[in-house]
Structure formats: C-alpha cells, structure tokens
Amino acid sequence: MTKNLRFRKLLILIALATPAWAGIVEDVRDALAQNSLSAAEAELNSYRAKNGVTPEYVEAYSWMARAALNARDYHQATADAKQTNALALEQLKQRPLDAEPHLPLALGAAIEVESQTLAARGQRAQAIAVLQTALHTYGSTSIRARLQKNLNLLSFEGKAAPALREEQFLGSKPPALAQLKGAPVLLFFWAHWCGDCKAEAPIITQLRTEFAQGLTVLGPTRLYGYTAQVENAAPSDELAYIDAVRHRFYAGLLDMPVPISKYNFDMYGASTTPTLVLLDRTGKVAMYHPGALPYDQLKAEIEKVVVR
C-alpha cells in the first residue's frame, strides 16, 4: 500500500469514528482524502469568514499540516504546523486546553508534525528537543501520551523500560519488570473499545504459545471513563466491563496479567492502541511500535530478542 493510500485509509477510518457535529473538520478531511487541496482551503476560508477562528477551525487546519507531511512537502508541513500552533495558542488565552476536544487534537497534531518533519530532514536532536519542551509544557494535559509516543519513536529503543504501576489489575498479579529480566517481555497495550486490539489478540496468543519457554506477555490497559453502554461510567462499572471484554475477546490471554493505569499509558506513549513494546533480556526496549503488527513481523521481532 502506498503512503498516499495509507493516508486516505486513515482519513476514512477516522471519519467513520467521527460524530456528526464534526462539521468543518470532516469537510476538510474529505477534501484532502480526494487530494483536493484547493477544496480544503476553500472550506477553511468559508468557515472562517462565517464563524471566525474556533477550536473546530484550528483542528481542521491541522489536517493541512498532516497532509503536507504525508506528501513529504516538509516546507509546507512546517509552515502549516507552525500556523496551527499559533492559532491554538491564541485559543488557549481564552480557555484551558482540555475544555473541549478539538484544541487538544489540533495542538497535538501541530507538535507531532513539526517533530516528524524535523526527524525526516535528519534533524533528530531538534525533533527530540521540540517534544521534550512540549512535554514540559503540556505534560499534565490530555496530549501527554501522544507527545510521549512521538518522543519514544525517536529515542526509546535501547533504553531501560520504565517500571509499570501494578496496584490495580485484572488476571494474575503483574510481576515487576525488574523481576522479569533474563527473558524477553512483550507489553501489549490495549483498550476495551479497540477493534485492532481484538484482532491482534489471536496473534499474540499464538506467539506466546510458540515462545512458551522464552517470552512473557503483559497486557496493560486503562480506564477511559465510559463503556459501550454508559457515557460516563463509574470506575467500578468500567472495570467490570473491561473484565467482560477480556473474557469475550481475549480468551486465549486470560492468564495474562493486566495492570490498569493511565500512568503506564502516559509513560509508554500508548495514545495509539494497540501499542506493542518488546523488551530484551536485560529489560531494555528492543522494539516500540504504536499500532497492530501482523504475525510474521511480530514473530521476527520476538525471534531477534529470544536468540539474542
């Protein structure tokens, strides 16, 4: 699949998950999915003339930066990312970042595009500095995990894996990562609402069986504040729902320890689910991959650390 087709597929998948009130965001994404930059610009200009700059507008504008990055037009991507950032900062003079959903998505995208553009140009140190600065500024907001993910993509491999918080869990009690040194460990970050996680589970089940003498699997997850039935779920109700999902869709992994903590997701940058993190025998990160992996690719990565 070409990079452009992957981008269009991403737009379609996000559109399917987008509520009807998305408005200008959806219109701009639709135009970009048709490779019509002029139509996207026209939508933005029309909306701004009628409504001014709103958080929705800023999020919609951020898609221009993402599209430019995908097209490897790094000059335009940088310009659009900086403009998105400037628009977001103006909005932040009037409201907190997490007062509504659009502004965090816009600002997170702007920082992500800026850092990825720098990295693509070979300016890795500068990209890391951008993300570290953003983490210092926005580390207590909803974009924290997204920023950490991008930083981890640039700098995580070869580093000692951060300890997991294990106070709350499902299944067997999770061992501390320090106790697991001497054998490879696969961390499978998943979410109860995540279809890709459910699809990855049989792959992990099979590989855990194949590497039964040389691989430990832990499945961190977190509370999101809702379930499929309840928009604002109490923690105890969501925990029961997660356990029901686990029994229904993860039957081959029921003995997998499942630590439950937002902290773990923040530290590992698991804003994408699943996120797969493979640790070598010394407890260092050998692979960091936001997103699902097919059987052959994940098996090849595991084989590297088992043999090593």
Buried (B, 14 or more C-beta within 10 A) or exposed (E): EEEEEEBBEBBEEBBEEEEEEBBBBBBBBBBBBEEEBEBBBBBBEEBBEEEEBBBBBBBBBBBBBBBBBBBEBBEBBBBBBBBBBEBBEEBBEEEEBEEBEBBBBBBBBBBBBBBBBBBBEEBBEBBBEBBBEBBEEBEEBBBBBBBBBBBBBBBBBEEEBBEBBBEBBBBEEBBEBEEBBEBBBBBBBBBBBBEBBBEBBBBBBBBBEBBEEBBBBBBBBBBEEBBEEEEEBEEEBBBEBBBEBBEEBBEBBEEBBBBBBBBBBBBBBBBBBBBBBBBBBEBBBBBBBBEBBEBEEBBEBBBBBBEE
